[in-house]
Amino acid sequence: MVPVTVSTPVVSRVRTLAPVFHELTLFHGSMGAGKSTLALQNAYNRRQAGRPGILLTSMDRAGAGVMSSRLGVAADAIEVTDGTELTALIAREVPAGGFVIVDEAQFLRPEQVEQLAWVVDELCVDVDAYAISTDFMSRLFPGARRLLELADNIVSLQVEVTCWCGRPGRQNARIEDGRVARSGAQVAVGDTSDAAEVTYRVLCRRHWRDGVAGPDSVTAETNF
């Protein structure tokens, strides 16, 4: 068998990389959907891959400067307050190509969400924001609303959360003296534990509307 010789021309070729686009991603769901657990897992994976980044949180149930999951996992984080200027903070702490993970992002001011979008576009940083969308009156938090408006990607968490009746839980009810609260400040930090000063419970729309926090609870007024 005669070998075939192929003449291959020498071509000067310059390898170029496609442009890298960084993104602002919103992960949202009701209480108990696993947002803090996912935030901590993603932070761990990125650091294992050698990427530099920071964790931000606001009013976590475990206290200031902590990002915690109800599963018992926690990590140190930078506490964000109303006065925190995020562009300066991230420019100082995170190099280009790094990441920022923000838990409890519903508590951000709309202006702070705009700052997150700016650092994605101008500082080449990926930002993941984890939030519950609505308050105990089933109205959007201002920070969550601005994230929905500006995010490049919006991910609805798929962990199953159910009302006491078995229906899908969508409403983050605040429980006071066994009743579903109908008034009060939009932000009141609490937990699902009965030992907490402020307690919350995920209800289906029907039982949130009717004010029925559980099979033995007192029915609240429904004229709201």
C-alpha positions in Angstrom: 0.0 0.0 0.0 1.5 3.3 -1.1 1.3 6.0 1.7 -0.4 9.2 0.7 1.5 12.5 1.3 -0.6 15.5 2.0 0.9 18.9 1.5 -0.2 21.2 4.3 0.4 24.9 3.8 1.9 26.8 6.7 -0.7 29.3 7.9 0.1 32.0 10.5 -2.9 31.9 12.9 -3.4 34.1 16.0 -5.6 32.5 18.6 -8.1 34.9 20.1 -10.4 34.3 23.1 -14.1 35.3 22.9 -15.0 38.2 25.1 -16.1 37.1 28.6 -19.3 38.6 29.8 -20.0 38.8 33.6 -23.5 38.6 34.9 -25.8 39.6 37.7 -28.0 36.6 38.7 -30.9 36.6 41.0 -31.8 33.3 42.8 -35.2 33.7 44.5 -37.8 31.6 46.3 -39.9 31.5 49.4 -38.5 30.8 52.9 -37.1 27.3 53.2 -36.3 27.1 49.5 -32.6 26.7 50.3 -31.2 30.0 49.1 -28.6 30.4 51.8 -27.5 26.8 51.5 -27.1 27.2 47.7 -25.2 30.5 48.3 -22.7 28.9 50.6 -22.3 25.9 48.3 -21.6 28.1 45.3 -19.1 30.2 47.3 -17.3 27.1 48.4 -17.1 25.7 44.8 -15.8 28.9 43.4 -13.1 29.2 46.0 -12.1 25.6 45.5 -11.7 26.5 41.8 -9.3 29.3 42.8 -11.6 32.3 42.1 -11.3 35.2 44.5 -14.5 36.6 45.9 -16.4 37.9 48.9 -19.7 37.0 50.7 -22.1 39.8 51.6 -25.2 39.5 53.8 -27.7 41.7 55.7 -29.6 41.0 58.9 -29.0 37.2 58.8 -30.8 35.2 61.5 -27.5 34.2 63.0 -26.3 37.8 63.6 -24.2 40.4 61.9 -21.4 39.3 59.7 -22.6 35.7 59.3 -24.2 33.9 56.3 -26.1 31.0 57.7 -28.3 28.1 56.5 -31.0 26.4 58.5 -29.1 23.2 57.8 -26.4 24.4 60.2 -23.8 25.6 57.6 -22.4 29.1 58.1 -19.5 31.3 56.9 -18.1 34.7 57.7 -19.5 37.5 55.5 -19.4 41.2 55.2 -22.5 42.9 56.8 -24.2 45.3 54.4 -26.1 48.2 55.9 -28.1 51.0 54.4 -25.0 53.1 54.3 -22.7 50.6 52.6 -21.4 51.8 49.3 -21.0 48.6 47.3 -19.1 49.9 44.3 -16.2 51.1 46.5 -16.3 47.9 48.7 -16.2 45.5 45.7 -13.6 47.5 43.8 -11.4 47.3 46.9 -11.9 43.6 47.7 -12.6 41.8 44.4 -10.3 41.7 41.4 -11.6 41.4 37.8 -12.8 37.9 37.2 -13.8 37.4 40.8 -17.2 36.9 42.3 -19.6 38.4 44.8 -22.3 36.4 46.6 -25.1 38.4 48.3 -27.5 36.7 50.7 -30.7 38.3 52.1 -30.5 40.6 49.0 -34.1 41.6 49.4 -32.9 44.0 52.2 -30.7 46.0 49.8 -31.7 49.5 48.8 -32.6 49.8 45.1 -29.6 52.1 44.8 -27.3 49.3 46.1 -28.8 46.9 43.5 -27.9 49.4 40.8 -24.3 49.5 42.3 -24.2 45.7 41.9 -25.2 45.9 38.3 -22.5 48.6 37.8 -19.7 46.4 39.2 -20.7 43.6 36.9 -20.5 45.8 33.8 -17.5 47.9 34.7 -15.4 45.8 37.1 -15.9 42.5 35.3 -17.2 40.7 38.4 -19.9 38.1 38.6 -22.6 38.8 41.2 -25.1 36.3 42.6 -27.9 37.7 44.7 -30.1 35.4 46.8 -33.4 36.7 48.0 -37.0 36.1 49.0 -39.1 38.2 46.7 -42.1 39.2 48.8 -42.8 40.3 52.4 -45.4 39.1 54.9 -48.0 41.1 53.0 -47.1 39.4 49.8 -45.6 42.6 48.3 -42.2 42.8 46.7 -39.3 44.1 48.7 -37.8 47.2 47.0 -34.5 45.4 46.7 -36.0 42.3 45.2 -38.0 44.4 42.8 -34.9 46.2 41.5 -33.1 42.9 41.1 -36.0 41.5 39.1 -35.7 44.6 36.9 -31.9 44.5 36.4 -30.7 40.9 36.6 -29.2 39.2 33.6 -30.5 35.9 34.9 -33.4 35.0 37.2 -33.5 31.6 38.8 -36.5 30.3 40.7 -35.3 27.9 43.3 -37.0 24.5 42.9 -36.8 23.1 46.5 -40.3 22.0 47.5 -41.9 24.2 50.2 -45.4 23.3 51.3 -48.1 24.9 53.4 -49.4 22.9 56.4 -52.3 21.7 54.2 -49.9 20.2 51.6 -50.4 22.8 48.9 -47.4 24.6 47.5 -46.2 27.3 49.8 -45.8 30.7 48.2 -46.6 33.3 50.9 -44.1 34.2 53.6 -46.5 34.8 56.6 -45.5 36.5 59.8 -47.1 34.9 62.8 -47.9 37.0 65.9 -49.8 35.4 68.9 -50.9 32.6 66.6 -52.4 34.9 64.0 -51.2 35.8 60.5 -50.0 39.4 60.8 -51.7 42.1 58.7 -49.8 45.2 59.7 -46.4 46.2 60.9 -42.9 47.1 59.6 -42.0 45.5 56.3 -38.7 44.2 57.8 -38.7 42.3 61.0 -35.9 39.7 61.3 -37.1 36.3 62.6 -37.0 32.6 61.9 -39.3 29.6 61.6 -38.5 28.4 65.1 -41.1 28.9 67.8 -38.3 30.1 70.0 -37.7 33.2 67.8 -39.1 36.5 68.9 -40.7 37.0 65.4 -41.8 33.8 63.7 -42.6 33.1 60.0 -44.4 30.3 58.3 -44.8 29.5 54.6 -48.5 29.3 53.6 -50.4 28.6 50.4 -52.2 31.6 49.0 -55.6 30.5 50.3 -54.6 30.0 53.9 -52.5 33.2 53.9 -55.5 35.0 52.5 -57.9 33.5 55.1 -55.3 34.0 57.9 -55.1 30.3 58.9 -51.6 29.7 60.1 -52.3 26.0 60.9 -55.0 23.4 61.5 -55.6 24.7 65.0 -54.9 28.4 64.5 -57.3 31.3 65.0 -58.6 32.8 61.8 -57.5 36.4 61.4 -59.5 39.2 59.8 -59.5 39.0 56.0 -60.5 42.6 55.1 -57.2 43.9 53.8 
